[in-house]
Amino acid sequence: MYQSKEELILIVDSGATKADWYLVSSKEIAHNLKSNGISPVFQTKEEMEHEIRENILPLLKEESIKAIYFYGSGCTPENVPIVKDALHASFPLETIEVYSDLIAAAHALCGRQAGIACILGTGSNSCEWDGTKVIKQVSPLGFILGDEGSGASLGKQLLSDALKGQLTAGLKETLLQEYQLTPALVIEKVYRQQFPSRFLASLSPFILKHIDDPTISRLVHQSFSDFFERNVMQYDFKNNKVNFVGSIAWHYSSIIKEVALKKGIEIGNIIQSPMEGLITYYNA
């Protein structure tokens, strides 16, 4: 294990299933490690404390950490104190700050400048950022009512088009065979099993592989068009660049830029993970 001679900051980027922990000095990444996700949506304070105490603290107890900056899904204002207390139980530091994944996007993409920050991953989200705070946010509403442009939304439209005979001949059969699905199993996974959004988003590689098919290309273009029209274009997009973070944004960046150009929207940064931007944010 790397042992530092200077005080370090600990930056955490946590989803529901996994978390990345980065020890950062003023000049470089001193160490990084992974753990199960820390999420107040799926865990009690005691469960979060246990994960940190058993799997993170032993790897960091020799380090001199002066502050923790934690970004996580489900870290709404009412959940922030719970996560902070869970961290404080293992790291009794004066500075422990907890933010949502949307603030992670804003800090990583825009830093201390104004801009529009968007997340396109399993779900989608967005906000208008003035350099210090969110000044407007269109509710993402989840994959049933919203989440346009997300992996879950793309997967939902793919399955709908496949089962309603809207795809190129033979593509439905290819999809069902590749993922070992039947129409009945699709209904089971979407309506009855846990984490339907993850299942839907898992179909993204199929969409990418067949992106040159006109029926696939159409649904992808429409999904990103909906994201811009129903979210981004409610912000001051004419005076701000639109920035993206997330796996979907990264892999579909060329189509996002193409759709944005047609709508007169200027694209700024597109990054796969917020961590590099967050490190820059705290070392600026």
C-alpha positions in Angstrom: 0.0 0.0 0.0 1.2 3.5 -0.9 2.0 5.4 2.3 2.0 9.2 1.9 4.2 11.8 3.6 1.7 14.5 3.0 -2.0 14.9 3.9 -4.3 13.5 1.2 -7.9 14.0 0.2 -10.2 11.1 -0.5 -12.6 11.5 -3.4 -15.3 8.9 -3.7 -17.6 8.2 -6.7 -20.3 5.7 -5.7 -23.1 4.2 -7.5 -25.6 1.7 -6.1 -23.4 -1.4 -7.0 -19.8 -0.2 -6.9 -17.7 2.7 -5.6 -14.3 4.1 -6.6 -12.1 5.6 -3.9 -9.2 7.8 -4.9 -6.5 9.1 -2.6 -5.2 12.3 -4.1 -2.3 14.5 -3.3 -1.7 18.0 -4.7 0.2 16.4 -7.6 -1.1 12.9 -8.3 -3.3 10.0 -7.5 -1.6 8.3 -4.6 -3.9 5.2 -4.6 -7.2 4.0 -5.8 -9.4 1.1 -4.8 -12.9 -0.2 -5.3 -15.7 -1.4 -3.0 -19.3 -2.3 -3.1 -21.6 0.7 -3.6 -22.4 3.0 -0.7 -26.0 4.1 -1.2 -28.6 5.4 1.2 -31.3 4.2 -1.2 -30.4 0.5 -0.8 -28.6 0.4 2.5 -29.2 1.5 6.1 -26.7 3.6 7.9 -25.5 0.5 9.7 -24.9 -1.4 6.5 -23.0 1.5 5.0 -20.9 1.8 8.2 -20.1 -1.9 8.0 -19.0 -1.8 4.3 -16.7 1.2 5.1 -15.3 -0.3 8.3 -14.7 -3.8 6.9 -13.6 -3.2 3.3 -12.2 0.4 3.1 -10.8 1.4 6.5 -8.2 -1.4 6.7 -6.7 -0.3 3.4 -6.5 3.4 4.4 -5.9 3.4 8.1 -2.2 4.1 7.6 -2.9 7.1 5.4 -3.0 10.7 6.5 -6.4 11.9 5.2 -7.4 15.5 5.8 -10.8 15.5 4.0 -13.3 13.3 2.2 -15.5 14.4 -0.7 -18.2 11.8 -1.4 -20.4 11.8 -4.4 -23.2 9.2 -4.6 -26.4 8.2 -6.2 -29.3 8.7 -3.9 -27.5 11.4 -1.9 -30.5 13.8 -1.8 -30.4 16.6 0.8 -32.3 14.4 3.3 -29.9 11.5 2.9 -26.7 13.5 3.1 -26.5 13.5 6.9 -26.9 9.7 7.0 -24.0 9.1 4.5 -21.9 11.7 6.3 -22.5 9.9 9.7 -21.6 6.5 8.1 -18.3 7.9 6.8 -17.5 9.7 10.1 -17.8 6.5 12.1 -14.6 5.3 10.4 -13.0 8.6 9.5 -13.5 11.1 12.3 -12.5 14.1 10.2 -13.6 17.7 10.4 -14.2 17.9 6.6 -16.5 15.3 5.2 -18.7 16.6 2.3 -21.4 14.5 0.6 -22.9 15.4 -2.7 -25.2 13.8 -5.3 -24.0 12.3 -8.5 -25.5 15.3 -10.4 -23.2 17.6 -8.4 -20.3 15.2 -9.3 -21.2 15.8 -13.0 -21.3 19.5 -12.5 -18.0 19.7 -10.6 -16.3 17.3 -13.1 -17.6 18.8 -16.3 -18.0 22.5 -15.5 -15.8 23.1 -12.5 -16.2 26.7 -11.3 -17.6 27.9 -14.7 -21.2 28.1 -15.7 -22.5 25.4 -18.0 -25.1 22.6 -18.5 -24.1 19.2 -17.0 -25.7 16.0 -18.1 -25.5 12.4 -17.1 -26.2 9.6 -19.6 -25.6 6.2 -18.1 -28.1 3.6 -16.9 -30.3 6.6 -16.2 -30.1 10.2 -17.2 -30.1 13.5 -15.4 -29.2 17.1 -16.1 -28.9 20.6 -14.6 -27.9 24.2 -15.3 -24.9 25.1 -13.2 -23.7 28.7 -12.5 -20.2 27.8 -11.3 -21.1 27.3 -7.7 -24.6 25.7 -7.5 -27.4 24.2 -9.5 -29.8 26.9 -10.6 -32.2 24.8 -12.5 -32.9 21.1 -12.8 -35.5 19.2 -14.9 -36.6 16.1 -13.1 -35.3 13.0 -14.8 -38.4 11.0 -13.6 -36.8 7.5 -14.0 -37.0 5.2 -17.0 -40.8 4.8 -17.0 -41.7 8.5 -17.1 -38.4 10.0 -18.3 -34.7 9.2 -18.4 -34.6 10.0 -22.1 -31.2 9.2 -23.7 -30.2 6.8 -21.0 -29.2 3.1 -21.4 -32.5 2.1 -19.8 -34.5 4.2 -22.2 -32.6 2.9 -25.2 -33.1 -0.7 -24.0 -36.8 -0.1 -23.4 -37.3 1.3 -26.9 -35.3 -1.5 -28.4 -37.4 -4.2 -26.8 -40.6 -2.4 -27.6 -39.7 -2.0 -31.2 -38.5 -5.7 -31.4 -41.7 -7.1 -29.9 -44.0 -4.8 -31.9 -42.3 -5.8 -35.2 -40.6 -2.4 -35.8 -37.1 -3.7 -36.4 -35.5 -4.8 -39.6 -36.5 -8.4 -40.4 -34.4 -10.9 -38.5 -33.1 -8.4 -35.9 -35.7 -9.3 -33.3 -34.7 -13.0 -33.5 -31.0 -12.1 -33.3 -31.7 -10.0 -30.2 -33.7 -12.6 -28.4 -31.2 -15.4 -29.2 -28.2 -13.3 -28.2 -29.6 -12.5 -24.8 -31.5 -15.8 -24.4 -34.8 -14.0 -24.1 -38.4 -14.8 -24.9 -41.3 -12.3 -24.9 -42.5 -13.8 -21.6 -39.1 -13.5 -20.0 -38.8 -9.9 -21.2 -42.1 -9.1 -19.3 -40.8 -10.9 -16.3 -37.5 -9.0 -16.2 -39.1 -5.6 -16.8 -42.2 -5.8 -14.6 -41.5 -8.3 -11.9 -37.8 -8.7 -11.2 -35.5 -6.3 -9.4 -33.5 -3.6 -11.1 -35.3 -3.5 -14.5 -33.4 -0.4 -15.5 -30.1 -2.3 -15.3 -31.5 -5.1 -17.4 -32.7 -2.6 -20.0 -29.4 -0.8 -20.0 -27.5 -4.1 -20.5 -28.9 -4.2 -24.1 -26.8 -1.2 -25.1 -24.0 -3.3 -26.6 -26.5 -4.8 -29.0 -27.6 -1.3 -30.1 -24.0 -0.2 -30.6 -23.2 -3.3 -32.6 -26.2 -2.7 -34.9 -26.1 1.1 -35.0 -25.8 1.1 -38.8 -29.2 -0.6 -39.1 -31.7 2.1 -40.0 -34.3 1.0 -37.4 -31.7 1.0 -34.6 -30.2 4.3 -35.8 -33.7 5.9 -35.8 -34.5 4.9 -32.2 -31.1 6.1 -30.9 -31.4 9.5 -32.7 -34.9 9.9 -31.4 -33.9 9.1 -27.8 -31.2 11.7 -27.8 -33.4 14.2 -29.6 -36.0 13.7 -26.8 -33.3 14.2 -24.2 -32.3 17.5 -25.7 -35.9 18.7 -26.2 -37.4 17.6 -22.9 -34.4 18.5 -20.7 -31.5 20.5 -22.1 -33.6 23.0 -24.1 -35.4 24.1 -21.0 -32.1 25.5 -19.8 -30.2 28.5 -21.2 -28.5 26.3 -23.8 -27.9 29.2 -26.2 -25.4 30.8 -23.8 -23.9 27.7 -22.2 -22.1 24.6 -23.5 -23.7 21.3 -22.9 -21.4 18.7 -21.2 -21.9 15.0 -20.7 -20.6 12.3 -18.4 -21.5 8.6 -18.4 -21.0 5.4 -20.4 -23.8 6.0 -22.8 -22.6 9.6 -23.5 -19.1 8.3 -24.1 -20.0 5.4 -26.5 -22.6 7.4 -28.4 -20.8 10.7 -28.5 -20.7 11.0 -32.3 -24.5 10.7 -32.5 -25.0 13.1 -29.6 -22.9 15.7 -31.4 -24.8 15.1 -34.6 -28.2 15.5 -33.0 -27.0 18.6 -31.0 -25.7 20.3 -34.2 -29.1 20.0 -35.8 -30.7 21.7 -32.8 -28.1 24.5 -32.5 -26.7 23.2 -29.3 -22.9 23.5 -28.6 -21.3 20.5 -27.0 -18.5 20.9 -24.5 -16.9 18.0 -22.6 -17.9 14.4 -23.0 -16.2 12.1 -20.5 -16.8 8.5 -19.4 -16.2 8.9 -15.7 -16.3 12.0 -13.5 -13.2 11.1 -11.4 -10.6 12.8 -13.6 -12.6 16.0 -13.6 -13.2 15.8 -9.8 -9.5 15.4 -9.2 -8.9 18.5 -11.3 -11.6 20.4 -9.4 -10.0 19.9 -6.1 -6.5 20.6 -7.3 -7.4 23.7 -9.2 
